[in-house]
Structure formats: C-alpha cells, structure tokens
Amino acid sequence: MTEEKKTEQKPIILSGIQPSGELMIGHYLGALKSWVSLQYEYDCLFMLVDMHAITVRQNPAELRKRCYDFVALYVACGIDPEESTIFIQSHVPSHAELAWVLNCYTYMGELNRMTQFKDKSKKHHTNINAGLFTYPILMAADILLYQADLVPVGADQKQHLELTREIAGRFNEAYGETFKVPEPYIPPSGARIMSLQDPTSKMSKSDPNPKSYISLLDNLDEARNKIKRAVTDSEATVAYDESRPGLANLIRIYNGITGEPIEEIVSKYEGKGYAEFKTDLGEVVVDFLRPIQEKYKAIREDKKVLEGIIQKGAEEAIKRSRRTVSKVYKKVGFVPPIR
C-alpha cells in the first residue's frame, strides 16, 4: 500500500485560526495542543483563514506579517508540516469559487439566524458588510472543499457547522453524493481559558487590554507579571471551585500546560497562599513559552524554510480542493475549461 493511499484512508480533520490579534496560550490549550496529537491519527489540514479576517478592517502590512508569524508559531507549537497540511486560505482560489456556488444554495433566512453575525454587527456597527453576513458560507466552503470528516468547533462555531451540514445535504439531495457531511469533533480534553482580568469572559486575542491574555510571543518577564496580576478573589486558600472563576482559570492553565491532575495541583498548595501558587505558575508558563519562542525565532528568521512550508501547503491544498470544485462545477452545469 502506498503512503498516499494510507493518508487517504485516514479520517480528514480541518481547522483554522484567523490571523488577527496574537496567538495566545488560550489558543494553544484550547486548540493547538490537540492539533499536535491529532496529526498522527488523522489526515489534518490546518489553515490560516485570512479571507475571513478581512470582514473586519485590517492593516494590510500587519495582516501579511501575522500570516507569516502564525505559520511559524504553528510549527513551533508542534504542528509538523511533514504530517499535516499547513496553508493560507487566500492561496487556494477554490475557497472563493466554491463559496459563490454555495451562496446560491443557502437561504437568507438561514443567514439571518446566525447569532455570530448579530454579535459582530454590534461590535462593528460602522462596517456591517456583506462578507460578515455570508461568512458562514465561506466557512462551509472551507470544510466541504476537503471532504472533511471532522471539524473541531468551539461553542461560537457550532451554529456555522450545522449550516454547513444543511448546505451539504441540500446539494447532495439535488445532485447526488457530492460532499461528505462533516461531524463536529470535540477533543477529549481542551481547556476553555478565560481572561486574566475578567475570568467570566473567554481569553480573546482581540481584547484591548493586553494584561487579559498571555501571547505565545510575550516577553517572559511580562508573562510572569501577567500571572501575578491575574484577578482571583479575596479568599486565602487554593481550591478548584467554579464559583471562584479567577483561581479556577489559573488552575486550568497550570493543568493544561503540565498535565498534572487538578486534584494534585490543589493538594500541592494546601495551606499555602496565592502568592506562592502564582509565582510557581509564572515559572510554569515561562518554561512552556521559552522553547516555543526559540523555535519560532529560528523558523521566522529563515525565509527559505518558512516560504517552503507555505508553498508546500498551498500546493497540496490546491490539488485536493480542485477535485471538489471540478465535481461541483460539472454537477451544476458549468462548461469545463478547454485545455
């Protein structure tokens, strides 16, 4: 059996992150950590969804820089470009091509029900553009292009995946089996990391307060200080209790990085105060960030290596996505190009 056939038999997982803001410790513990292990069991495609990012106005130079930064960080965090396909969404024309076709098989009422559109419209009320409205259709194209079996989704994307499944089923019913109908993938573990300054809100790379998150590229002393200044509560004991969200969040970070069971972490600090716990957690975070930053620096400064990873990923994604687009174009009645 060839290596290519072995790869094709693995279930396909597709996921991506927008290159906006900074990649944070929350991204690692909530997504990247599981991606690293998934790549050896599944046929994994990991995108930078830069086309999605421009639904909100971006500084072009910063967007380009972040795309390079994020690719380097994917690899620094353990995504192996020899095991996984790492690519930039805009390098693959099929995403836009399939999205247009799927626009014609999606109903206005379905898009009107998308809660994320309503939420983002409130945040960006001066720029409620059509792309923001049709965002879920481009996401459906992302998934269906690669015939993904499984899609890791957070709570904020579940509704979009359901729409993707609906569109795929509708197209299949009209034209015969064309798209694989994807299932959500819920990792066996994956901590939901909250803001260090408002532990009732998810840690967000778009948070205007840099003290609320730890970037994977934060200065190490700065990262220590962010842990020391993280919001906790007025109680003196270290205990895991969801009614004490600030402390619970810090314990989840400790658990996510070290793998130590929460019970053992709590037991270790029995009779000790927050100061010692936060000091130790600061060192845990620094020891975690240091090798990632060192590997990131080596990759980011080697233009040939970085561009090689991006080019290899684009070539593989283009090859695979064209199969789906060709099939879709034929089924809807488009005239094939003359070659």
C-alpha positions, 0 to 999 in steps of 0.5 A: 500500500502506498503512503498516499493511499494510507493518508487517504484512508485516514479520517480528514480533520480541518481547522483554522485560526484567523490571523488577527490579534496574537496567538495566545496560550488560550489558543494553544490549550484550547486548540493547538495542543490537540492539533499536535496529537491529532496529526498522527491519527488523522489526515489534518489540514490546518489553515490560516483563514485570512479571507475571513479576517478581512470582514473586519478592517485590517492593516494590510502590512500587519495582516501579511506579517501575522500570516507569516508569524502564525505559520511559524508559531504553528510549527513551533507549537508542534504542528509538523508540516511533514504530517499535516497540511499547513496553508493560507486560505487566500492561496487556494482560489477554490475557497472563493469559487466554491463559496459563490456556488454555495451562496446560491444554495443557502437561504437568507433566512438561514443567514439571518439566524446566525447569532455570530453575525448579530454579535459582530454587527454590534461590535462593528456597527460602522462596517456591517458588510456583506462578507460578515453576513455570508461568512458562514458560507465561506466557512462551509466552503472551507470544510466541504472543499476537503471532504472533511470528516471532522471539524473541531468547533468551539461553542461560537462555531457550532451554529456555522457547522450545522449550516454547513451540514444543511448546505451539504445535504441540500446539494447532495439531495439535488445532485447526488453524493457530492460532499461528505457531511462533516461531524463536529469533533470535540477533543477529549480534553481542551481547556476553555481559558478565560481572561486574566482580568475578567475570568467570566469572559473567554481569553480573546486575542482581540481584547484591548487590554493586553494584561487579559491574555498571555501571547505565545510571543510575550516577553517572559518577564511580562508573562510572569507579571501577567500571572501575578496580576491575574484577578482571583478573589479575596479568599486565602486558600487554593481550591478548584471551585467554579464559583471562584472563576479567577483561581479556577482559570489559573488552575486550568492553565497550570493543568493544561500546560503540565498535565498534572491532575487538578486534584494534585495541583490543589493538594500541592498548595494546601495551606499555602497562599496565592502568592506562592501558587502564582509565582510557581505558575509564572515559572510554569508558563515561562518554561512552556513559552521559552522553547516555543519562542526559540523555535519560532525565532529560528523558523521566522528568521529563515525565509527559505524554510518558512516560504517552503512550508507555505508553498508546500501547503498551498500546493497540496491544498490546491490539488485536493480542493480542485477535485471538489470544485471540478465535481461541483462545477460539472454537477451544476452545469458549468462548461469545463475549461478547454485545455 
